[in-house]
Amino acid sequence: MIEQAFIHEYGQGKMEPEHEQVKNVLEQRNIPVRLFTTKVLNRSQLKLTSKALVVGEHPIFLRALKFLNIQAYSSDCYPTSIRPFLKRKIWESSVIQVVDSIYSGDYEKGIFVKPKDEAKKFTGFVFDSPNQTYLFNGVSKQTKLYCSEVVTWISEYRVFVINGKIQGIKYYDGDVGKKLDLDFVNSCINTLENSEEKTAGYGIDFGIVENGETALIEWNDGFALGAYGLDPEIYTDLLIARWNELMASQE
């Protein structure tokens, strides 16, 4: 049961649009809300408890979990149980390995790369030229990566799930006229829900590829994820469901 909430701000009340909507929803539910800055969190000036929901971007949220000694979250955007739904080859590598491969000309069409263990370390991109190595500036050569074959996404959507039930589907890129194969989407979600990798709340992205088929893009744990216009009440419930699950993991 959430008794209060801490919501991250950048200063002077400026915050992410989703977070401002969560603030409004919680206040309407008569749940006290306190805004906090990164400095306040880093100085341990928040009284973090299992009953005080923390809302913030990925690094902020993980920092809060660290203070609470909670490590039961998933950083894997490609859960093993649903990898067949990706419809493309995925493999693990490292920065130094993919750079060497590009210089060697091993991937004429390039490869898509993104961080494996630190999801927000940098934004995933198609690496197809030695001229792009600057995109790894500040990143250790040993950083683990997920790599995949390059595909063209015609349309992209996020599906929001709470306790195994789809609560919303939001388009966010590409041709809005191209619709998902909902049988495929439900099959993927049911597969995840029947595995040990499920969580109480998450966003799972699907897209339409060039041949018209629906494919899994990636899975996102139920915190610090974009709402893409999802009803604020549902978005807030998703965050709370995942928070309560994380807190219960330490009891």
Secondary structure, DSSP 8 states (H G I E B T S, - for coil): ---EEEEE-SBTTB--HHHHHHHHHHHHTT--EEEE-HHHHHTT-S---TTEEEE--HHHHHHHHHHTT-------SS-GGGGGGG-S-EEEEEHHHHHHHHHTT--TT-EEEEESSSTTSS--EEE--GGGGGGGTTS-TT-EEEEE----EEEEEEEEEETTEEEEEEEEEE-TT----HHHHHHHHHHHHTSTT--SEEEEEEEEETTS-EEEEEEEESSS---TT--HHHHHHHHHHHHHHHHHTT-
